[in-house]
Amino acid sequence: MSNHDPRYLFIYDQYMRGGPEHKQMQAVGVGFVREAVSASADFKMVEYQSAHVAGSVSPGVMNFFHDGAHIEGELYEVSDEFLETMDILKGVGSKVFERRRNIAFDQGVLADMYLRRAIGRPVIPPVHVVYDSGKNSFKWRL
């Protein structure tokens, strides 16, 4: 990383530690910081058929300002170059995902996060999305 303020990316999907895509994060030396949770309860996590791997599912987080929950995941310190690569992997620009900047997380951290637009039909019932009513939070179970 350079000498400027760190840039963070919040990951909630198969790129987390233990996930099948985490090796891509390790290969470029992206630094795991800690587990984290969104500061606001403005989100909802749903599952979709994977666009990359036939027969598998992946999560998508969308804004639900009036009926949402927190999202649990992991924070990583990343470079701008890594974010550009992730934009391509996530399909930013194809109208499926967008990368939102400066979303607040616990302990006052601001991070980028990929949000899914409401495109496609979610998998019902979800296979890997877990909702914890006690915490009012969603988490992707690997």
C-alpha positions, 0 to 999 in steps of 0.5 A: 500500500502507498503512504495515503490513508488505507482503502477498505473493501467489505466482502460478504461472499465467496471471496471471504476467508474459507471461500472458494474465491478467496485464493484470488485475494491471497494471490494479489496480497490483499490484507485481511483486516478483521470481521465487520458488520455494517453500521446501518440496517439498510440492507438485505442479502439474497441468493442468485444463481451464479453467473460464473459457475453453473449450478452454484449460487452467490449472494447479492446485497441490496439496499432496503432502507425501510425493512433491512438488516445489517450485513456481516462479512470481512474488511480488507485493505485494498489498492485502487488497482485491486478494486478495478480488477474486482469491478470486472470480476463482479460485473460492474458496468453490466448493470448487475453490481455496483461498487458503493463507496464510503459505507459505514461499518462498525468501529467507524470504518468506511469501506467500499461494498458491492451492491446488487441491483434488483436484476434476476430472480433470487433462489428461494428458499436460500441455501447459504444466506442466514438471517440472525433475528437477534442481531438483525443481520444477514451472513453468507454461510460458506 
